[in-house]
Amino acid sequence: MTKVLCDVYKSRKMDEAYLYVSRKDALSRVPEALLTTFGKPELAMTLMLSADKKLARADAAKVLQQMDEQGFYLQVPPPRENNLPDLFCKMDKE
């Protein structure tokens, strides 16, 4: 089973966005356009990643595959339910 030492960076510009890269490549394979959008990466953690590792919001096998193919994996937050606050506001008015 392949294990990769992985650095996980959080974005200062994009709420709940994380960038996974292998420690050996660091940020060298991340496109400049993505880094501009992402903002200055802030190291959140370093971990030993394997395909069977449990991650909160990503499939570890997919993370490893994308890091191998493109040099990084970008984790973005799940879509938010925009209609829920409106629903609660309408209920308060009734």
DSSP file (Angstrom, degrees, kcal/mol; ACC not computed):
  #  RESIDUE AA STRUCTURE BP1 BP2  ACC     N-H-->O    O-->H-N    N-H-->O    O-->H-N    TCO  KAPPA ALPHA  PHI   PSI    X-CA   Y-CA   Z-CA
    1    1 A M              0   0    0      0, 0.0     2,-0.3     0, 0.0    49,-0.0   0.000 360.0 360.0 360.0 132.2    0.0    0.0    0.0
    2    2 A T        -     0   0    0      2,-0.0    49,-0.6     0, 0.0     2,-0.4  -0.550 360.0-170.1 -76.8 133.6    1.3    3.4   -1.0
    3    3 A K  E     -A   50   0A   0     -2,-0.3     2,-0.4    47,-0.1    47,-0.2  -0.984   1.0-168.1-123.5 138.2    1.9    6.0    1.7
    4    4 A V  E     -A   49   0A   0     45,-2.7    45,-3.3    -2,-0.4     2,-0.6  -0.989  24.6-128.3-128.8 131.0    2.6    9.6    1.0
    5    5 A L  E     -A   48   0A   0     -2,-0.4    18,-3.2    43,-0.2     2,-0.4  -0.701  41.3-167.6 -75.3 121.0    3.8   12.2    3.4
    6    6 A C  E     -AB  47  22A   0     41,-3.2    41,-2.7    -2,-0.6     2,-0.4  -0.925  21.5-152.1-124.3 133.2    1.3   15.0    2.7
    7    7 A D  E     -AB  46  21A   0     14,-2.8    14,-2.3    -2,-0.4     2,-0.5  -0.880  13.4-156.5 -99.9 135.9    1.1   18.7    3.7
    8    8 A V  E     -AB  45  20A   0     37,-3.1    36,-3.2    -2,-0.4    37,-1.7  -0.962   9.3-167.4-116.2 122.5   -2.3   20.2    4.0
    9    9 A Y  E     -AB  43  19A   0     10,-2.7    10,-2.8    -2,-0.5     2,-0.3  -0.860   9.4-144.7-109.6 141.8   -2.6   23.9    3.6
   10   10 A K  E     -AB  42  18A   0     32,-3.0    32,-2.1    -2,-0.4     2,-0.3  -0.775  21.0-118.4-102.2 153.9   -5.6   26.1    4.4
   11   11 A S        -     0   0    0      6,-2.0     5,-0.2     3,-0.4     6,-0.2  -0.644  11.4-160.8 -90.4 144.0   -6.6   29.1    2.4
   12   12 A R  S    S+     0   0    0     26,-0.6    27,-0.2    -2,-0.3    -1,-0.1   0.600  96.5  40.7 -91.9 -15.4   -6.8   32.6    3.8
   13   13 A K  S    S+     0   0    0     25,-1.2     2,-0.6     1,-0.2    26,-0.1   0.768 109.9  56.4-100.4 -33.2   -9.1   33.7    0.9
   14   14 A M  S >  S-     0   0    0     24,-0.6     3,-1.6     3,-0.1    -3,-0.4  -0.904  85.6-125.8-111.0 114.7  -11.4   30.8    0.5
   15   15 A D  T 3  S-     0   0    0     -2,-0.6     3,-0.1     1,-0.3    -3,-0.1  -0.349  89.6  -2.0 -61.1 130.0  -13.4   29.7    3.6
   16   16 A E  T 3  S+     0   0    0     -5,-0.2     2,-0.4     1,-0.2    -1,-0.3   0.717  95.9 138.9  62.2  26.4  -13.0   26.0    4.4
   17   17 A A    <   -     0   0    0     -3,-1.6    -6,-2.0    -6,-0.2     2,-0.4  -0.856  29.1-174.0-102.1 136.9  -10.7   25.3    1.3
   18   18 A Y  E     -BC  10  75A   0     57,-2.6    57,-3.5    -2,-0.4     2,-0.5  -0.975  15.3-150.0-132.8 144.3   -7.7   23.0    1.7
   19   19 A L  E     -BC   9  74A   0    -10,-2.8   -10,-2.7    -2,-0.4     2,-0.5  -0.965  10.7-158.6-117.5 119.3   -4.8   22.1   -0.6
   20   20 A Y  E     +BC   8  73A   0     53,-3.1    53,-1.9    -2,-0.5     2,-0.3  -0.849  20.4 164.1 -98.3 129.1   -3.2   18.7   -0.3
   21   21 A V  E     -B    7   0A   0    -14,-2.3   -14,-2.8    -2,-0.5     2,-0.2  -0.977  41.2-102.9-139.6 153.5    0.3   18.3   -1.7
   22   22 A S  E  >  -B    6   0A   0     49,-0.4     4,-2.3    -2,-0.3     3,-0.3  -0.525  29.0-127.1 -73.6 145.9    3.0   15.7   -1.3
   23   23 A R  T  4 S+     0   0    0    -18,-3.2    -1,-0.1     1,-0.2   -17,-0.1   0.877 108.3  55.4 -60.1 -38.5    5.8   16.9    1.0
   24   24 A K  T  4 S+     0   0    0    -19,-0.4    -1,-0.2     1,-0.2   -18,-0.1   0.851 117.2  34.0 -68.1 -33.6    8.5   16.0   -1.7
   25   25 A D  T >4 S+     0   0    0     -3,-0.3     3,-2.0     1,-0.2    -1,-0.2   0.717  86.7 179.3 -89.8 -23.2    6.8   18.2   -4.3
   26   26 A A  T 3<  -     0   0    0     -4,-2.3     3,-0.4     1,-0.3    -4,-0.2  -0.295  67.8 -32.9  51.9-135.5    5.6   20.9   -2.0
   27   27 A L  T >  S+     0   0    0      1,-0.2     3,-1.4     2,-0.1    -1,-0.3   0.312 109.9 106.4 -95.6   8.7    3.8   23.6   -3.9
   28   28 A S  T <  S+     0   0    0     -3,-2.0    -1,-0.2     1,-0.3    -2,-0.1   0.756  81.9  44.3 -63.3 -26.3    5.9   23.3   -7.0
   29   29 A R  T 3  S+     0   0    0     -3,-0.4    -1,-0.3    42,-0.3    43,-0.1   0.402  87.3 105.4 -99.7   2.1    3.2   21.5   -9.1
   30   30 A V  S <  S-     0   0    0     -3,-1.4    41,-0.1    41,-0.1     5,-0.1  -0.719  79.5-112.9 -84.2 126.5    0.3   23.8   -8.1
   31   31 A P     >  -     0   0    0      0, 0.0     4,-2.0     0, 0.0     3,-0.4  -0.266  16.3-127.0 -60.0 142.8   -0.6   26.2  -10.9
   32   32 A E  H  > S+     0   0    0      1,-0.2     4,-2.2     2,-0.2     5,-0.2   0.861 109.1  58.4 -58.6 -38.0    0.1   29.9  -10.2
   33   33 A A  H  > S+     0   0    0      1,-0.2     4,-1.9     2,-0.2    -1,-0.2   0.892 106.7  47.8 -61.2 -39.6   -3.5   30.8  -11.1
   34   34 A L  H  > S+     0   0    0     -3,-0.4     4,-3.2     2,-0.2     5,-0.2   0.917 110.2  51.4 -67.3 -42.6   -4.8   28.5   -8.4
   35   35 A L  H  X S+     0   0    0     -4,-2.0     4,-2.1     1,-0.2    -2,-0.2   0.865 108.5  52.5 -62.7 -35.2   -2.3   29.9   -5.8
   36   36 A T  H  < S+     0   0    0     -4,-2.2    -1,-0.2     2,-0.2    -2,-0.2   0.929 115.3  40.4 -64.8 -45.0   -3.5   33.4   -6.7
   37   37 A T  H  < S+     0   0    0     -4,-1.9    -2,-0.2     1,-0.2    -1,-0.2   0.893 117.3  49.2 -68.6 -40.6   -7.1   32.4   -6.1
   38   38 A F  H  < S-     0   0    0     -4,-3.2   -25,-1.2     1,-0.2   -26,-0.6   0.808 102.5-143.9 -69.6 -32.4   -6.3   30.3   -3.0
   39   39 A G     <  -     0   0    0     -4,-2.1    -1,-0.2    -5,-0.2    -2,-0.1  -0.313  50.7 -20.8  88.6-179.9   -4.2   33.0   -1.4
   40   40 A K  S    S-     0   0    0     -2,-0.1   -28,-0.3    -4,-0.1     2,-0.1  -0.467  78.2-122.6 -64.4 116.8   -1.0   32.5    0.6
   41   41 A P        -     0   0    0      0, 0.0     2,-0.5     0, 0.0   -30,-0.2  -0.365  21.8-157.0 -65.2 136.9   -1.2   28.9    1.8
   42   42 A E  E     -A   10   0A   0    -32,-2.1   -32,-3.0    -2,-0.1     2,-0.2  -0.970  24.1-117.4-116.6 119.3   -1.0   28.4    5.5
   43   43 A L  E     +A    9   0A   0     -2,-0.5   -34,-0.3   -34,-0.2     3,-0.1  -0.353  36.4 172.9 -60.0 121.0    0.2   25.0    6.7
   44   44 A A  E     -     0   0A   0    -36,-3.2     2,-0.3     1,-0.4   -35,-0.2   0.805  59.8 -27.7 -97.0 -39.3   -2.7   23.3    8.6
   45   45 A M  E     -A    8   0A   0    -37,-1.7   -37,-3.1     2,-0.0     2,-0.4  -0.984  45.0-133.3-168.3 163.2   -1.2   19.9    9.2
   46   46 A T  E     +A    7   0A   0     -2,-0.3     2,-0.3   -39,-0.2   -39,-0.2  -0.995  33.9 168.7-124.3 134.7    1.2   17.2    7.9
   47   47 A L  E     -A    6   0A   0    -41,-2.7   -41,-3.2    -2,-0.4     2,-0.7  -0.979  41.3-113.6-145.7 157.3    0.0   13.6    7.7
   48   48 A M  E     -A    5   0A   0     -2,-0.3     2,-0.5   -43,-0.2   -43,-0.2  -0.839  42.6-157.6 -89.6 115.0    1.0   10.2    6.4
   49   49 A L  E     +A    4   0A   0    -45,-3.3   -45,-2.7    -2,-0.7     2,-0.3  -0.827  20.3 166.2-105.7 130.7   -1.7    9.5    3.8
   50   50 A S  E >   -A    3   0A   0     -2,-0.5     3,-2.0   -47,-0.2   -47,-0.1  -0.904  50.2-102.1-132.1 163.4   -2.7    6.1    2.5
   51   51 A A  T 3  S+     0   0    0    -49,-0.6    10,-0.6    -2,-0.3     9,-0.2   0.765 120.9  50.3 -59.5 -27.4   -5.7    5.0    0.5
   52   52 A D  T 3  S+     0   0    0      8,-0.1    -1,-0.3     9,-0.1     2,-0.2   0.399  81.8 119.7 -93.6   4.1   -7.5    3.6    3.6
   53   53 A K    <   -     0   0    0     -3,-2.0     7,-0.6     1,-0.1     2,-0.5  -0.472  65.6-125.4 -69.0 136.5   -7.0    6.7    5.7
   54   54 A K  B     -D   59   0B   0     -2,-0.2     2,-0.3     5,-0.1     5,-0.1  -0.746  30.3-175.6 -85.7 124.0  -10.2    8.3    6.9
   55   55 A L        -     0   0    0     -2,-0.5     5,-0.1     3,-0.5     0, 0.0  -0.899  29.3-126.6-117.7 151.0  -10.6   11.9    6.0
   56   56 A A  S    S+     0   0    0     -2,-0.3    -1,-0.1     1,-0.2     3,-0.0   0.914  99.9   6.1 -64.1 -46.1  -13.4   14.2    7.1
   57   57 A R  S    S+     0   0    0      2,-0.0     2,-0.3     1,-0.0    -1,-0.2   0.227 120.5  57.7-127.8  15.0  -14.5   15.5    3.7
   58   58 A A  S    S-     0   0    0     17,-0.1     2,-0.6     4,-0.0    -3,-0.5  -0.983  75.5-114.0-145.8 155.6  -12.5   13.7    1.1
   59   59 A D  B  >  -D   54   0B   0     -2,-0.3     4,-2.3     1,-0.1     3,-0.4  -0.820  24.9-146.4 -88.8 119.5  -11.8   10.2   -0.2
   60   60 A A  H  > S+     0   0    0     -2,-0.6     4,-2.6    -7,-0.6     5,-0.2   0.849  97.3  55.0 -58.9 -37.7   -8.1    9.4    0.6
   61   61 A A  H  > S+     0   0    0    -10,-0.6     4,-2.2     1,-0.2    -1,-0.3   0.902 110.1  46.8 -62.6 -40.1   -7.7    7.3   -2.6
   62   62 A K  H  > S+     0   0    0     -3,-0.4     4,-2.7     2,-0.2     5,-0.2   0.889 110.5  52.7 -68.2 -39.4   -9.0   10.1   -4.7
   63   63 A V  H  X S+     0   0    0     -4,-2.3     4,-2.4     2,-0.2    -2,-0.2   0.940 111.4  46.4 -60.2 -47.7   -6.7   12.6   -3.0
   64   64 A L  H  X S+     0   0    0     -4,-2.6     4,-2.1     2,-0.2    -2,-0.2   0.907 112.3  50.7 -61.6 -42.8   -3.7   10.3   -3.6
   65   65 A Q  H  X S+     0   0    0     -4,-2.2     4,-2.6     1,-0.2     5,-0.2   0.933 112.7  45.1 -61.7 -47.1   -4.7    9.8   -7.3
   66   66 A Q  H  X>S+     0   0    0     -4,-2.7     4,-3.0     1,-0.2     5,-0.8   0.881 111.5  52.5 -67.2 -37.7   -5.1   13.6   -7.9
   67   67 A M  H  X5S+     0   0    0     -4,-2.4     4,-0.8     4,-0.2    -1,-0.2   0.891 113.3  45.3 -63.9 -37.5   -1.8   14.4   -6.1
   68   68 A D  H  <5S+     0   0    0     -4,-2.1    -2,-0.2    -5,-0.2    -1,-0.2   0.917 120.4  38.5 -69.8 -43.8    0.0   11.8   -8.3
   69   69 A E  H  <5S+     0   0    0     -4,-2.6    -2,-0.2    -5,-0.2    -3,-0.2   0.906 137.3  10.9 -77.2 -43.5   -1.7   13.0  -11.6
   70   70 A Q  H  <5S-     0   0    0     -4,-3.0    -3,-0.2     2,-0.3    -2,-0.1   0.499  99.0-111.2-119.3  -5.5   -1.7   16.7  -11.2
   71   71 A G  S  <<S+     0   0    0     -5,-0.8   -49,-0.4    -4,-0.8     2,-0.3   0.417  87.6  41.3  94.4  -2.6    0.4   17.4   -8.1
   72   72 A F        -     0   0    0     -6,-0.8     2,-0.4   -51,-0.1    -2,-0.3  -0.983  61.3-139.4-163.6 164.8   -2.3   18.6   -5.7
   73   73 A Y  E     -C   20   0A   0    -53,-1.9   -53,-3.1    -2,-0.3     2,-0.6  -0.987  17.7-152.6-133.3 126.7   -5.8   18.0   -4.5
   74   74 A L  E     -C   19   0A   0     -2,-0.4     2,-0.6   -55,-0.2   -55,-0.2  -0.889   6.8-162.2-102.3 119.4   -8.1   20.9   -3.8
   75   75 A Q  E     -C   18   0A   0    -57,-3.5   -57,-2.6    -2,-0.6   -17,-0.1  -0.897  10.7-174.8-101.3 121.9  -10.7   20.3   -1.1
   76   76 A V        -     0   0    0     -2,-0.6   -59,-0.2   -59,-0.2   -60,-0.1  -0.801  32.7 -93.1-112.4 157.7  -13.6   22.9   -1.2
   77   77 A P        -     0   0    0      0, 0.0     3,-0.1     0, 0.0    -1,-0.1  -0.277  46.8 -98.1 -67.7 154.7  -16.5   23.1    1.2
   78   78 A P        -     0   0    0      0, 0.0   -21,-0.0     0, 0.0     0, 0.0  -0.319  53.9 -82.8 -65.7 156.4  -19.7   21.3    0.5
   79   79 A P        -     0   0    0      0, 0.0     2,-0.3     0, 0.0    -3,-0.0  -0.295  47.5-127.6 -60.4 144.2  -22.5   23.4   -1.0
   80   80 A R        -     0   0    0     -3,-0.1     2,-1.1     1,-0.0     3,-0.1  -0.688  14.1-117.9 -94.7 148.3  -24.5   25.4    1.5
   81   81 A E    >   -     0   0    0     -2,-0.3     3,-0.7     1,-0.2    -1,-0.0  -0.737  31.7-177.9 -84.1 100.4  -28.2   25.3    1.7
   82   82 A N  T 3> S+     0   0    0     -2,-1.1     4,-0.6     1,-0.2    -1,-0.2   0.721  74.1  60.5 -74.6 -20.8  -29.1   28.9    1.0
   83   83 A N  H 3> S+     0   0    0      1,-0.2     4,-2.0     2,-0.1    -1,-0.2   0.650  84.5  78.3 -84.7 -13.2  -32.8   28.5    1.5
   84   84 A L  H <> S+     0   0    0     -3,-0.7     4,-2.1     1,-0.2     5,-0.2   0.926  92.0  49.3 -64.1 -45.7  -32.7   27.3    5.1
   85   85 A P  H  > S+     0   0    0      0, 0.0     4,-2.2     0, 0.0    -1,-0.2   0.903 111.6  51.1 -60.4 -37.4  -32.2   30.8    6.7
   86   86 A D  H  X S+     0   0    0     -4,-0.6     4,-2.4     2,-0.2    -2,-0.2   0.899 107.6  53.3 -63.5 -40.3  -35.1   32.1    4.6
   87   87 A L  H  X S+     0   0    0     -4,-2.0     4,-1.9     1,-0.2    -1,-0.2   0.918 110.7  45.8 -61.1 -44.7  -37.3   29.2    5.8
   88   88 A F  H  X S+     0   0    0     -4,-2.1     4,-1.8     1,-0.2    -1,-0.2   0.876 111.5  52.1 -68.4 -36.7  -36.6   30.0    9.4
   89   89 A C  H  X S+     0   0    0     -4,-2.2     4,-1.2    -5,-0.2    -2,-0.2   0.902 109.6  49.4 -65.2 -40.4  -37.2   33.8    8.9
   90   90 A K  H  X S+     0   0    0     -4,-2.4     4,-0.9     1,-0.2     3,-0.2   0.889 109.7  51.6 -65.2 -39.1  -40.5   33.1    7.3
   91   91 A M  H  < S+     0   0    0     -4,-1.9     3,-0.4     1,-0.2    -1,-0.2   0.863 106.1  54.8 -66.8 -34.8  -41.5   30.8   10.2
   92   92 A D  H  < S+     0   0    0     -4,-1.8    -1,-0.2     1,-0.2    -2,-0.2   0.821 105.5  53.4 -66.7 -30.5  -40.6   33.5   12.7
   93   93 A K  H  <        0   0    0     -4,-1.2    -1,-0.2     1,-0.2    -2,-0.2   0.714 360.0 360.0 -78.4 -20.9  -42.9   36.0   10.9
   94   94 A E     <        0   0    0     -4,-0.9    -1,-0.2    -3,-0.4    -2,-0.2   0.478 360.0 360.0 -79.5 360.0  -46.0   33.7   11.1
